Amino acid sequence: MPRNGGLDRGFGYIAGLPKVRNGHFYMRQYTPDSGHSALYDIDADSATHRLIADIGRPDMAFVIDNQGTPRFATGVDPQDQPILLRADDNGHWSPMAEALRVRWRPFAFSRDGTRVFGYRADGGPASLVVSDANGADQTLLASDATYSVDDLQWTNRPAEPFAARLGPGRPRMQFFAGGPEAELYKALSAALPGRYVDFIDYSSDGDRVLLRLYSDRDAGGWYLFDRKETEYGRNYLQRVIGRDDADLVAHSPTALAGRITVPVLLVHGEEDQRAPFAPAKAMLAALEKSGNRPEWMAVPKEGHGFYNDDNNIAFYRQLETFLARHLGTAPASTASSGAAP
């Protein structure tokens, strides 16, 4: 029965989420005085909890299947030797075979519940494997000669890993499963060279993805990517602009640059993903070739619309100077600030 009273004092860790979001989450608790590891089903809406596992060993981690039943528990004993326990259908825990205990650490079930993902160590770096529910029939998914596999990319719930980061330093991804999440990850990685894409979570319908982008030179940022709106936008552009490559090239701004005879100011963020930087440079070259050299402002680390206040100020000052030069008298203090390199 769910309890409304408070939990015993101890350390709590989020152990997972149900297959379908329902306001619940799983929390494992370690209470130092008891020497037990407990797992609770917490109802965040009603502030009630239900004990679903209790093991008389401290600091154990649980592996929960798609029905919310704890099936494995992993940890170490006082001599730092690995512990691997398995629960039967009645919730009774027992040690698994010695060969599995020292080599295999399960951590997640497949979507259909018949396979188990785990890490296997054979005296070297840990590799990623998938096996049956008994730890047998193991298939290697990802490994590296010098680096333990531990950084995975996951699908939407019920979550399965689809790729692993291999090796230290610059990320190298190994894909071992297909699907829409894997294809989206590949597309974003190709569009953002030099940055590591990390999928954090998904909306319930899978249309929105919370992700993080970072590199060795950039601490990174968090983004919400809307897959549905992106697809709608792509379809809209195809309907309005068309699909005929020859026609698109003939009517592109670079092809028509020779017809532009008025002064031009080109301003672009070098990291713009909506209107990439490369076409801006192509337009600059096309205008110069036609004899109408534009004024040019390219800003590093800015995208589609500037974020930094100093960059916004510099842009508006250059715009003011440009307009004053061609529509009136330029302010003396800014008249020379917008010349193209």
N, C-alpha and C positions, 0 to 999 in steps of 0.2 A: 504493500500500500504506500502511496506517496506520503511523505511527511512534510508538515509545515514548519516544524521546529528547525532551529539552526543546526548546522553541521558541527562536529567536534572541531576544536582548534587544530589546525595543521596546515600543510602546504597543498595548494590546489593547482592542477595543471589541466588545461583543455586537452582532452584526449581524442576529440573528433566530433563530427556532426552526423545526424541521421541522413539516410539516403535521400529523403525528401524533407525540405525545411518545414518544421512544425513548431518552432519556438523552443525546441529542446537542444541541449548539447550534452556531451559526455565529459565528465570531469574525474580525473583520478586524484586521490588524496593520500598524502603520506603524513601520518601522525607519529612524530618521533617517539613519544612515550609508549605507544602501543606496539611498534614494530610491525604494523600491518600496512598493506597497500589496498586501498578501497577504490572502487569505481562506481560513480553515481550517474544516473540519468537525471539531469536537471531541467525542470520546466521553468524557463526564464519568465514566462508570462504570469504564472501563478506563484512563483517563488517556492515551489515544492521540489522534493528530490526523492529518488528511489535508489536504494542500493542494489547494484546488479552484479557485483563481484567483490570478494574480500579474500585476500591471500595473506597468510601469516609470514610474510617476508617484506622487508622495507624496500621502498623505492623501485617498485616493479612497474613496467610500462605494459599497457594492454593493446591487443589487436582486436578490433571489433568488426564483425561481419556486417553485411548490408541489412540484416534484420535487427541490428542493434544488440546482438549477443556477443559477449567477449569470448574469444576462441583461443587466443594465445596470450602468454605473459612472458616478458623478457626482463632480465636484470643480471646482477652479479652477486656472488656470495661474499662473505668477509675476506676470502682469499683472492678476490677479484677473478674468480672463475665464472664463466657465463652460466646463467640459469635460463632454461627454456621449458615452460610448462604449457600443457594443452588441456582445455576443458572439454568434457564430454557433454552430451545432450542434457544431462542432469545438473550441469554446473560444477562437477567434481574435477579438481585439478590434479594432474599427474605429470611427472617429468617425461620428456621425450627422449629418444635414444641418444646415447652418448655421441655418436658420430654427427648427429644433427645439432646437438647442443653446442658443440665447440666450433662448428663451421657455419651455421645458418641462423639468420635472424629475420623472421617474418615481420612485415609491417603493414600490409594492406591486402584486401581481397579484390579479385576481379569483379567486373560488373555482374556477371552471371553467378558469382559466388562459388564457382568450381575450382578456381585457381588462386594461388597465393603469391604475391610479390615479396621478395626478400633479398637480403644481402648475404653473400657467401664469401668466406675468407678461407683460402687454402694455403695459409702460411705467408701470404703476401697481401697486396691491396684488395679491398673488398670489391666484388663484382655484383652486378644486379642480375637476379635470376627470377624465373617464374616457375612454379611447381604445382603439384596437386595439393590437396588440403592436408596431406600427411608429410609434406616436405619431400616427397619422392618425385621422380620424373622431372628433374630440374632442367630448364632450358636457359642458356645464357642469353641475356638481352644486351648488356653493355659492360665493358671492362676496359681498364687501362693498366699498362705495365707498371706505372709508377705512382698511380693516384687512385685512392679509394672512391668509388662512385657513391655520391651522397646528395647531389644537387639535381633534382628531377623536375620536369615540367609535367603538369597534370591536366587531365580533361575536366569538364564540368562533372558534377555529381550525378550518379555514383562515380567517384573519381578513379581513374586509372592513370599511371604514368605513361607518357608517349615518347619522351626523350630524356636523355641524361647528358649533363655537362661532363666532359672528360678532360683530364689534365689540369695542371696549375697554370696560372698566367692567363693569357688570352683564351676566352671560352671556345671550346670546340664541341659542337653538339652531335650526339649520335641518336638518330631517330629509329625506333623499333616498332612503332605502330602508326597507322594512318588515321584518317578522320578529319573533321573540320577544324578542330583545335590545332592539330599538327600542321595543316595547310596554312592556317592563319599565322601560326608562329613562323613558319618558313617565309611567308610573304613579308611580314613585318621585319624580320631579320635582314632580308634582302634589301628592303627599302631603307633600312637604318644601319648601314655599314659602320663598323667600329663601335657599335653599342651592343650591350648585352640586354636581351629581352627576357623579362622574368614575369610569367603569368602568375598572378597572386590569387585571384578568385573570379567567379562568374556570377551573373544574375541567374535567378531560377530558370528562366527560359533560355539562357545561354546567349542572348543577344548582346549583352554588355560584358566586357572583360576588364577587370582591374589589373593593370600591369605596371611594372617598374622598368625604366630604361636607365642604364648607367654605363660608365666606361672607366678606364684607368685615369682619365683626365677630368671626369665629371662625376660628382657624387650622385647625380641622377635625379629623377623626379617620378611622380606617380601620375598615371593617366587612366582615364576611363574611355575605353574604345567601344564604340557602338557599331557592331557588325551589321545590324539591320539598316541603320541610317546610311552607312557606307555603301551597302548594296543598293539602297534606294537611290542614292546620289549617282552611283555608277550607271544605273538603268536610266535615270533622268538625262544624264549627259549623252548617253547613246541615242536616246529618242530625239533630243533637241539638236545635237551636233551631228550625229550620224556615225556610220561605221566605215565609210569609204576612205581608205587611207590616202589615196591620190587626191581626192577632193579636200580632205583635211589639210594636207601639205600645201596645196595650192592657195588655200584661204587662211593659212596660219599667219600670225603677225610678222614672223621673220620673212616670209615670202612677200609680204606687202610693205616691208620697211621702206622701199624706194618711193612709195607714194606719200610718205609722211614728210612734210616740209616744215612743219611748225616745230618750235623748240620742245624738247622732251626731257623730263626728269625721271630717271629710273631709280626706284628705291626697293631694296629687297633684303629680307632676312636670310642669311646663308643656310639656316637650318629649317627653312619653311618646307613642310611636308605636304601641304595642300596645293601650293603652287611652287614646285621645286626650283632650286636655285639655277640649275642648268639652263632652263629656257630663258631666264633673265639674262644670263651671260650670252646666250645665243642672240637675243634681241639686241644687246649692246653691240655685238660684233656686226650684226646686220645693219644697224643704223650707221655705225662708223663706216662700213663699206659703201653705203649709199651717199656718204658725204654729210650726213646730219648727225654729227657726234653729240650724244646726249650728255647731260649731267648725270652723274652716277653716284649712288650711295649704297654700298653693300655693308651689312652689319653682321659681324660674327655672333653666334649664340643667340640669334633671334629667329622667330618663326613667322607665322602668318599673322602679323600684328605684333608690335613690339611690346615687350614686357618690362624692360628696364626703363626707369624714369629718365635717366640721362640720355638714353638712346631716343626716347620719344621727344625730348627737348631738342636734341640735335636734328632730328628729322623735321620738326616744325620750323625750326630756324632756317634750315636749308630750303624748305618749301616756301617760306616767306620771302627769302632772298630770291629764289627762282621766279616767283610770281611778280615781285617788285621789279626785277630786272626786265621782264618782258611786258609788264602791264603798266609800269610806272617807274619811279625813281627808287632804286634799292637803298635801304638804310646803310649809312656809311660804315657802321660797326659790323655788318654781316655781308656786305656786298661781295666780298671775295671768298666767302666760306664754302661755296657750293661748286667750285670748279671741278670738272672731271679730271681724274688722274691722267 
